[in-house]
Amino acid sequence: MANRMRYYTKPKRHNWLGKFRDLCGQFLLPLICFQFIRTLLLPSVFDVLLLTIMVVMYASIWFKLW
């Protein structure tokens, strides 16, 4: 029993999913900065909702929840 537990590894995600997640993380940060500046200058409900959605997506990628 101890030998079986010693060689246990966590199941890995598909390689393309990890690359896609990293790619989204790289593109989201500049978009969040741009959207934040736009929201400060010309605020609207749509801008605030879009900024909130992007921040939640980036936080989920950063904390590896997705």
DSSP file (Angstrom, degrees, kcal/mol; ACC not computed):
  #  RESIDUE AA STRUCTURE BP1 BP2  ACC     N-H-->O    O-->H-N    N-H-->O    O-->H-N    TCO  KAPPA ALPHA  PHI   PSI    X-CA   Y-CA   Z-CA
    1    1 A M     >        0   0    0      0, 0.0     4,-1.7     0, 0.0     5,-0.2   0.000 360.0 360.0 360.0 -42.6    0.0    0.0    0.0
    2    2 A A  H  >  +     0   0    0      1,-0.2     4,-1.5     2,-0.2     0, 0.0   0.866 360.0  54.3 -66.0 -35.4    2.8    2.4    0.9
    3    3 A N  H  > S+     0   0    0      1,-0.2     4,-1.0     2,-0.2    -1,-0.2   0.874 107.2  50.7 -66.8 -36.4    4.5    1.8   -2.5
    4    4 A R  H  4 S+     0   0    0      1,-0.2     3,-0.3     2,-0.2    -1,-0.2   0.885 110.8  48.5 -68.1 -37.8    1.4    2.6   -4.4
    5    5 A M  H >< S+     0   0    0     -4,-1.7     3,-0.9     1,-0.2    -1,-0.2   0.800 104.0  60.3 -73.4 -28.0    0.9    5.9   -2.6
    6    6 A R  H 3< S+     0   0    0     -4,-1.5    -1,-0.2     1,-0.2    -2,-0.2   0.837 107.1  45.0 -69.8 -31.4    4.5    7.0   -3.1
    7    7 A Y  T 3< S+     0   0    0     -4,-1.0     2,-0.3    -3,-0.3    -1,-0.2   0.276  83.6 122.8 -96.9  10.2    4.2    6.9   -6.9
    8    8 A Y    <   -     0   0    0     -3,-0.9     2,-0.3    -4,-0.1    -3,-0.0  -0.565  39.2-174.0 -75.3 133.0    0.9    8.6   -7.1
    9    9 A T        -     0   0    0     -2,-0.3     3,-0.1     3,-0.0    -2,-0.1  -0.929  29.7-102.9-124.1 152.6    0.9   11.8   -9.3
   10   10 A K        -     0   0    0     -2,-0.3     2,-0.1     1,-0.1     0, 0.0  -0.432  45.4 -99.9 -69.7 144.7   -1.8   14.3   -9.8
   11   11 A P        -     0   0    0      0, 0.0     2,-0.2     0, 0.0    -1,-0.1  -0.457  42.0-131.6 -64.6 137.1   -3.6   14.1  -13.1
   12   12 A K        -     0   0    0     -2,-0.1     2,-0.1     1,-0.1     3,-0.1  -0.603  12.6-119.5 -92.3 150.8   -2.3   16.7  -15.5
   13   13 A R        -     0   0    0     -2,-0.2     2,-0.1     1,-0.1    -1,-0.1  -0.384  44.7 -82.1 -77.7 164.5   -4.3   19.0  -17.6
   14   14 A H     >  -     0   0    0      1,-0.1     4,-1.6    -2,-0.1     3,-0.4  -0.421  37.3-126.1 -64.7 144.2   -4.2   19.0  -21.3
   15   15 A N  H  > S+     0   0    0      1,-0.2     4,-1.9     2,-0.2     5,-0.2   0.864 107.8  54.1 -63.4 -37.9   -1.2   20.9  -22.6
   16   16 A W  H  > S+     0   0    0      1,-0.2     4,-2.2     2,-0.2    -1,-0.2   0.826 104.9  55.1 -68.5 -30.3   -3.3   23.1  -24.9
   17   17 A L  H  > S+     0   0    0     -3,-0.4     4,-2.2     2,-0.2    -1,-0.2   0.902 108.4  47.7 -69.5 -40.2   -5.6   24.2  -22.1
   18   18 A G  H  X S+     0   0    0     -4,-1.6     4,-2.2     2,-0.2    -2,-0.2   0.888 112.6  49.1 -65.9 -39.0   -2.6   25.4  -20.0
   19   19 A K  H  X S+     0   0    0     -4,-1.9     4,-2.4     2,-0.2    -2,-0.2   0.896 111.2  49.9 -67.0 -39.8   -1.2   27.3  -23.0
   20   20 A F  H  X S+     0   0    0     -4,-2.2     4,-2.4     2,-0.2    -2,-0.2   0.903 110.3  50.3 -65.4 -40.4   -4.6   28.9  -23.7
   21   21 A R  H  X S+     0   0    0     -4,-2.2     4,-2.0     2,-0.2    -2,-0.2   0.911 111.9  47.6 -63.9 -42.3   -4.9   29.9  -20.0
   22   22 A D  H  X S+     0   0    0     -4,-2.2     4,-1.8     2,-0.2    -2,-0.2   0.885 111.0  51.8 -65.1 -38.9   -1.4   31.5  -20.1
   23   23 A L  H  X S+     0   0    0     -4,-2.4     4,-1.9     2,-0.2    -2,-0.2   0.912 109.1  49.7 -64.2 -42.7   -2.2   33.3  -23.3
   24   24 A C  H  X S+     0   0    0     -4,-2.4     4,-2.2     1,-0.2    -1,-0.2   0.897 109.0  53.0 -62.7 -39.7   -5.4   34.7  -21.8
   25   25 A G  H  X S+     0   0    0     -4,-2.0     4,-1.1     1,-0.2    -1,-0.2   0.862 108.5  50.0 -64.2 -35.3   -3.5   35.9  -18.8
   26   26 A Q  H  < S+     0   0    0     -4,-1.8    -1,-0.2     1,-0.2    -2,-0.2   0.864 115.8  41.4 -71.7 -35.6   -1.0   37.7  -21.0
   27   27 A F  H  X S+     0   0    0     -4,-1.9     4,-1.3     1,-0.2    -2,-0.2   0.771 107.4  62.0 -82.6 -26.1   -3.6   39.5  -23.0
   28   28 A L  H  X S+     0   0    0     -4,-2.2     4,-2.8    -5,-0.2     5,-0.2   0.876  93.8  60.4 -71.7 -36.6   -5.9   40.3  -20.1
   29   29 A L  H  X S+     0   0    0     -4,-1.1     4,-2.2     1,-0.2    -1,-0.2   0.934 108.2  41.8 -62.5 -48.7   -3.6   42.5  -18.2
   30   30 A P  H  > S+     0   0    0      0, 0.0     4,-2.4     0, 0.0    -1,-0.2   0.889 115.9  51.5 -64.1 -35.1   -3.1   45.2  -20.9
   31   31 A L  H  X S+     0   0    0     -4,-1.3     4,-2.7     2,-0.2    -2,-0.2   0.885 108.7  50.7 -66.4 -37.2   -6.8   45.1  -21.7
   32   32 A I  H  X S+     0   0    0     -4,-2.8     4,-2.4     2,-0.2    -1,-0.2   0.913 110.5  49.4 -65.2 -42.5   -7.6   45.6  -18.0
   33   33 A C  H  X S+     0   0    0     -4,-2.2     4,-2.1    -5,-0.2    -2,-0.2   0.938 113.8  45.6 -61.6 -46.7   -5.3   48.6  -17.8
   34   34 A F  H  X S+     0   0    0     -4,-2.4     4,-2.4     1,-0.2    -2,-0.2   0.920 114.2  48.2 -61.8 -44.5   -6.8   50.1  -21.0
   35   35 A Q  H  X S+     0   0    0     -4,-2.7     4,-2.4     1,-0.2    -1,-0.2   0.851 109.2  54.0 -67.3 -34.4  -10.4   49.4  -19.7
   36   36 A F  H  X S+     0   0    0     -4,-2.4     4,-2.0     2,-0.2    -1,-0.2   0.923 110.6  45.5 -65.5 -44.1   -9.6   50.9  -16.3
   37   37 A I  H  X S+     0   0    0     -4,-2.1     4,-2.1     2,-0.2    -2,-0.2   0.913 113.8  49.6 -65.1 -41.8   -8.4   54.2  -17.9
   38   38 A R  H  X S+     0   0    0     -4,-2.4     4,-2.9     1,-0.2    -2,-0.2   0.892 109.9  51.2 -63.6 -39.2  -11.4   54.2  -20.2
   39   39 A T  H  < S+     0   0    0     -4,-2.4    -1,-0.2     1,-0.2    -2,-0.2   0.859 109.7  50.4 -67.8 -34.9  -13.7   53.6  -17.3
   40   40 A L  H  < S+     0   0    0     -4,-2.0    -1,-0.2    -5,-0.2    -2,-0.2   0.895 117.9  38.4 -68.2 -38.5  -12.1   56.5  -15.3
   41   41 A L  H  < S+     0   0    0     -4,-2.1    -2,-0.2     1,-0.2    -3,-0.2   0.930 135.7  13.5 -79.6 -46.8  -12.5   58.9  -18.3
   42   42 A L  S  < S-     0   0    0     -4,-2.9    -1,-0.2    -5,-0.2    -2,-0.2  -0.671  81.1-166.3-131.1  77.4  -15.9   57.9  -19.6
   43   43 A P        +     0   0    0      0, 0.0     2,-0.3     0, 0.0    -4,-0.1  -0.395  16.7 157.7 -72.6 139.8  -17.7   55.7  -17.2
   44   44 A S     >  -     0   0    0     -2,-0.1     4,-2.1     1,-0.1     5,-0.2  -0.941  53.3-104.7-146.9 168.5  -20.8   53.8  -18.2
   45   45 A V  H  > S+     0   0    0     -2,-0.3     4,-2.4     1,-0.2     5,-0.2   0.907 120.3  52.2 -63.3 -41.9  -22.5   50.7  -16.9
   46   46 A F  H  > S+     0   0    0      1,-0.2     4,-2.7     2,-0.2    -1,-0.2   0.910 108.7  50.4 -62.1 -42.6  -21.1   48.5  -19.7
   47   47 A D  H  > S+     0   0    0      2,-0.2     4,-2.5     1,-0.2    -1,-0.2   0.907 111.4  47.8 -62.9 -42.2  -17.6   49.7  -19.0
   48   48 A V  H  X S+     0   0    0     -4,-2.1     4,-2.3     2,-0.2    -1,-0.2   0.916 113.6  47.2 -66.3 -42.7  -17.8   48.9  -15.3
   49   49 A L  H  X S+     0   0    0     -4,-2.4     4,-2.4     2,-0.2    -2,-0.2   0.915 112.9  49.1 -64.7 -42.5  -19.3   45.4  -16.0
   50   50 A L  H  X S+     0   0    0     -4,-2.7     4,-2.3     1,-0.2    -2,-0.2   0.912 111.8  48.7 -63.4 -42.7  -16.7   44.6  -18.6
   51   51 A L  H  X S+     0   0    0     -4,-2.5     4,-2.3    -5,-0.2    -1,-0.2   0.902 111.3  50.5 -63.6 -40.9  -13.9   45.7  -16.3
   52   52 A T  H  X S+     0   0    0     -4,-2.3     4,-2.3     2,-0.2    -2,-0.2   0.914 110.4  49.0 -63.7 -43.4  -15.3   43.6  -13.5
   53   53 A I  H  X S+     0   0    0     -4,-2.4     4,-2.3     1,-0.2    -2,-0.2   0.915 112.6  47.8 -63.3 -43.2  -15.6   40.5  -15.7
   54   54 A M  H  X S+     0   0    0     -4,-2.3     4,-2.5     2,-0.2    -2,-0.2   0.891 111.3  50.3 -66.8 -38.5  -12.0   40.9  -16.9
   55   55 A V  H  X S+     0   0    0     -4,-2.3     4,-2.5     2,-0.2    -1,-0.2   0.904 111.2  48.9 -66.0 -40.8  -10.7   41.4  -13.4
   56   56 A V  H  X S+     0   0    0     -4,-2.3     4,-2.2     2,-0.2    -2,-0.2   0.908 112.1  49.0 -64.9 -41.4  -12.5   38.3  -12.2
   57   57 A M  H  X S+     0   0    0     -4,-2.3     4,-1.8     2,-0.2    -2,-0.2   0.924 112.8  47.2 -63.3 -43.5  -11.1   36.3  -15.1
   58   58 A Y  H  X S+     0   0    0     -4,-2.5     4,-2.8     1,-0.2    -2,-0.2   0.896 111.6  50.6 -66.2 -39.6   -7.6   37.5  -14.5
   59   59 A A  H  X S+     0   0    0     -4,-2.5     4,-2.5     1,-0.2    -1,-0.2   0.886 108.9  51.6 -65.3 -37.7   -7.8   36.7  -10.8
   60   60 A S  H  <>S+     0   0    0     -4,-2.2     5,-2.9     2,-0.2     6,-1.2   0.858 113.2  45.0 -68.4 -32.9   -9.1   33.2  -11.5
   61   61 A I  H ><5S+     0   0    0     -4,-1.8     3,-0.9     3,-0.2    -2,-0.2   0.910 113.3  50.4 -72.5 -42.0   -6.1   32.6  -13.8
   62   62 A W  H 3<5S+     0   0    0     -4,-2.8    -2,-0.2     1,-0.2    -3,-0.2   0.901 116.5  39.8 -63.7 -42.8   -3.7   34.2  -11.3
   63   63 A F  T 3<5S-     0   0    0     -4,-2.5    -1,-0.2    -5,-0.2    -2,-0.2   0.338 112.5-120.4 -89.7   6.9   -4.9   32.0   -8.4
   64   64 A K  T < 5S+     0   0    0     -3,-0.9    -3,-0.2    -5,-0.1    -4,-0.1   0.871  70.4 135.5  57.1  43.3   -5.2   29.0  -10.7
   65   65 A L      <       0   0    0     -5,-2.9    -4,-0.2    -6,-0.2    -5,-0.1   0.625 360.0 360.0 -88.7 -16.5   -8.9   28.5  -10.1
   66   66 A W              0   0    0     -6,-1.2    -5,-0.1    -9,-0.1    -1,-0.1   0.360 360.0 360.0-115.7 360.0   -9.5   28.0  -13.8
